[in-house]
């Protein structure tokens, strides 16, 4: 598992679209390969004006629609970390969050709606070099300021989504079943929901998708915008997720390449 984690981090340094295109551009210029450098330059120019990532994010974010109504009862709630800026939080001594902060925002109304169910917030460190900064610690500090930290179970050792599912099992209170027919609400970013559902299902969780944190817009002429930074950021999210889906399927961490809602999502209205 350690090797998988380290290899995945090393691979992404090269596979990140921004890094990859810059490497192609530099390699082409150094070697005098004009076609290669021209191709990289054209790709960067296209990404400056068009959000290619939307084309890849749309099927991910539409795979598990947001529930029209929430169940009256659930067995519990699992919120995946990833929205925390743990190192910045430590430096500035206050909770810092990134663009996925909707994962945190979802916690408060769910705590109000479901007052007597376990809520597991799972998230350690995804960093190879700075593993001491953990997302769950940021969440604990934030919820403690709201006097809600006693309502939440914090899992702080997981480093990826597979470990989220594995380590959260040990946090489930005695007497509550992972496969409880009422289902567990699974809260994560919409683009990340297919992989998360596949992983948790395979580990025996009966999960109900609760997607948040959307990025993509309908693709069309109105999609054009001059924002290379944002376009590259969204493309990197999409590429990483599609690679993650493929790798997790090939390594038996999911049993379906592109998990879908058709397997039967429990409804309890």
C-alpha positions in Angstrom: 0.0 0.0 0.0 2.9 2.3 0.7 4.4 1.6 -2.7 1.1 2.2 -4.4 0.8 5.6 -2.6 4.4 6.7 -3.5 4.1 5.5 -7.1 0.8 7.4 -7.6 2.3 10.6 -6.3 5.5 10.3 -8.4 3.5 9.4 -11.5 1.2 12.4 -11.1 4.2 14.8 -11.0 4.7 13.9 -14.7 1.1 13.2 -15.7 -0.3 16.5 -14.4 -1.3 18.3 -17.7 0.4 21.6 -16.9 3.7 19.9 -16.0 3.4 17.5 -18.9 2.9 20.3 -21.5 5.7 22.4 -20.1 8.0 19.4 -20.2 7.1 18.8 -23.8 7.7 22.4 -24.7 11.1 22.5 -23.0 12.2 19.2 -24.5 11.2 20.3 -27.9 13.1 23.5 -27.6 16.2 21.9 -26.2 16.3 19.1 -28.7 15.2 21.3 -31.6 12.1 19.2 -32.2 9.9 22.0 -33.7 6.9 19.8 -34.1 6.9 18.8 -30.5 7.4 22.3 -29.1 4.7 23.6 -31.6 2.3 21.0 -30.4 2.8 21.9 -26.8 2.5 25.6 -27.5 -0.8 25.1 -29.4 -2.2 23.0 -26.6 -1.3 25.7 -24.1 -2.8 28.3 -26.3 -6.1 26.3 -26.6 -6.2 25.8 -22.8 -5.7 29.6 -22.4 -9.1 30.2 -23.9 -11.1 27.0 -23.7 -11.9 24.9 -20.6 -11.2 21.4 -22.1 -11.6 20.0 -18.6 -15.3 20.6 -18.8 -15.5 17.9 -21.5 -14.0 15.4 -19.1 -15.6 16.6 -15.9 -19.2 16.6 -17.2 -19.6 12.8 -17.3 -18.0 12.4 -13.9 -20.2 15.1 -12.2 -23.4 13.8 -13.8 -22.8 10.1 -12.9 -24.4 10.4 -9.5 -27.1 13.1 -9.4 -27.7 15.0 -6.3 -30.7 13.5 -4.4 -33.9 15.4 -4.9 -34.8 14.6 -1.3 -32.8 13.3 1.5 -33.8 10.1 3.4 -35.7 10.5 6.6 -33.2 8.1 8.3 -29.7 7.1 7.6 -27.3 4.7 9.3 -24.6 7.4 9.4 -22.6 9.9 7.3 -19.1 9.7 5.9 -17.5 13.0 4.7 -14.3 12.6 2.7 -11.5 15.1 3.4 -9.5 16.9 0.7 -10.8 20.4 1.1 -8.3 21.3 3.9 -5.1 23.3 3.5 -3.4 21.6 6.5 0.0 23.2 6.2 -1.4 26.7 5.7 -3.7 26.1 8.7 -0.7 25.3 10.8 1.3 28.3 9.6 -1.5 30.8 10.1 -3.1 29.1 13.1 -6.6 29.1 11.7 -8.5 26.7 9.5 -7.8 27.2 5.8 -9.8 25.5 3.0 -9.4 25.2 -0.8 -11.9 25.2 -3.7 -13.5 22.0 -2.4 -14.8 23.7 0.8 -18.4 22.6 -0.1 -17.5 19.3 1.5 -17.2 21.2 4.8 -20.3 23.3 4.2 -22.4 20.2 3.8 -21.5 19.0 7.3 -23.5 21.7 9.1 -26.9 21.1 7.6 -26.5 17.3 7.8 -25.6 17.5 11.5 -28.8 19.5 12.1 -30.9 17.1 10.1 -29.5 13.8 11.5 -28.9 14.5 15.2 -28.4 10.9 16.4 -26.3 9.2 13.8 -22.5 8.7 13.6 -20.7 11.2 11.4 -17.2 10.2 10.3 -14.9 12.8 8.8 -12.0 10.9 7.1 -8.8 12.6 5.9 -5.2 12.3 6.8 -2.3 13.6 4.6 -1.9 13.1 0.9 1.7 14.4 1.0 4.8 12.3 0.8 7.1 14.9 2.3 4.8 16.6 4.8 2.7 13.8 6.3 2.5 15.6 9.6 -0.1 18.0 8.3 -3.5 16.2 8.4 -6.8 17.3 7.0 -8.9 15.9 9.9 -7.0 18.0 12.3 -8.1 21.1 10.4 -11.7 19.9 10.4 -11.5 19.3 14.2 -10.3 22.8 14.9 -13.0 24.3 12.7 -15.8 22.3 14.2 -14.5 22.8 17.7 -14.9 26.6 17.2 -18.6 25.9 16.4 -18.8 23.5 19.4 -19.7 20.6 17.1 -16.5 18.6 17.3 -18.0 16.2 19.8 -20.6 15.2 17.2 -18.0 14.0 14.7 -15.6 11.0 14.6 -12.3 12.1 13.1 -10.2 9.6 11.1 -6.8 11.2 10.4 -4.5 8.3 9.1 -5.9 7.8 5.5 -3.9 9.1 2.6 -6.2 8.4 -0.3 -9.8 7.4 -1.0 -9.1 3.6 -0.7 -7.7 4.2 2.8 -10.7 6.5 3.6 -13.0 3.5 3.2 -10.7 1.0 5.0 -9.8 3.1 8.0 -13.3 4.5 8.5 -14.5 1.0 9.1 -12.6 1.0 12.4 -14.4 4.2 13.4 -17.9 2.8 13.0 -19.6 2.6 16.5 -20.4 -0.9 17.8 -23.8 -2.1 16.8 -24.0 -0.2 13.6 -23.6 -2.2 10.3 -21.8 -0.9 7.3 -24.5 -2.6 5.2 -27.3 -1.1 7.2 -30.4 -1.0 4.8 -30.9 2.7 5.7 -27.6 3.5 4.1 -24.7 5.8 4.8 -24.6 9.2 3.2 -21.3 9.6 1.4 -20.2 13.2 0.9 -17.5 14.2 -1.5 -16.9 16.3 -4.7 -19.2 15.4 -7.6 -16.3 14.6 -9.9 -14.9 12.2 -7.2 -18.2 10.4 -6.5 -17.9 7.6 -9.0 -14.6 6.4 -7.7 -15.6 6.9 -4.1 -18.8 4.9 -4.6 -17.0 2.1 -6.3 -14.4 1.8 -3.5 -16.9 2.0 -0.6 -19.3 -0.5 -2.2 -16.5 -3.0 -2.7 -15.6 -2.7 1.0 -19.1 -3.6 2.1 -20.5 -0.1 2.7 -24.2 0.6 1.8 -23.6 4.2 0.6 -26.0 6.9 -0.6 -24.2 9.5 -2.9 -24.4 13.1 -1.7 -22.3 15.0 -4.3 -21.1 18.5 -3.7 -18.5 20.9 -5.1 -19.3 21.1 -8.9 -16.9 22.6 -11.4 -18.1 21.9 -15.0 -20.4 24.0 -17.1 -22.3 22.9 -20.3 -19.9 22.8 -23.2 -20.5 25.3 -25.9 -19.5 28.6 -27.4 -20.3 30.3 -24.2 -17.7 28.2 -22.5 -14.7 30.2 -23.9 -12.8 32.2 -21.3 -9.3 33.6 -21.1 -8.1 31.9 -17.9 -5.2 29.5 -18.4 -4.7 28.9 -14.7 -8.3 27.9 -14.0 -8.6 25.9 -17.2 -5.4 23.9 -16.4 -6.6 23.4 -12.8 -9.9 21.9 -13.9 -8.3 19.8 -16.6 -5.8 18.4 -14.0 -8.7 17.5 -11.7 -10.5 15.6 -14.5 -7.4 13.9 -15.8 -6.4 12.8 -12.3 -9.8 11.4 -11.7 -10.0 9.4 -14.9 -6.6 8.0 -14.3 -7.6 7.2 -10.7 -10.7 5.3 -11.9 -8.6 3.3 -14.3 -5.8 2.5 -11.9 -8.2 1.6 -9.0 -10.1 -0.8 -11.3 -6.9 -2.4 -12.5 -5.7 -2.9 -9.0 -9.0 -4.4 -7.8 -9.9 -1.4 -5.5 -13.2 -1.1 -7.4 -15.0 -3.8 -9.4 -16.3 -1.5 -12.1 -14.3 0.8 -14.3 -17.0 3.6 -14.1 -19.3 2.9 -11.2 -22.9 4.0 -11.7 -26.1 4.6 -9.7 -27.9 1.8 -11.5 -26.6 -0.7 -9.0 -29.4 0.4 -6.7 -29.1 3.3 -4.4 -31.2 2.9 -1.2 -34.0 5.3 -0.8 -35.8 5.8 2.5 -38.4 8.6 2.2 
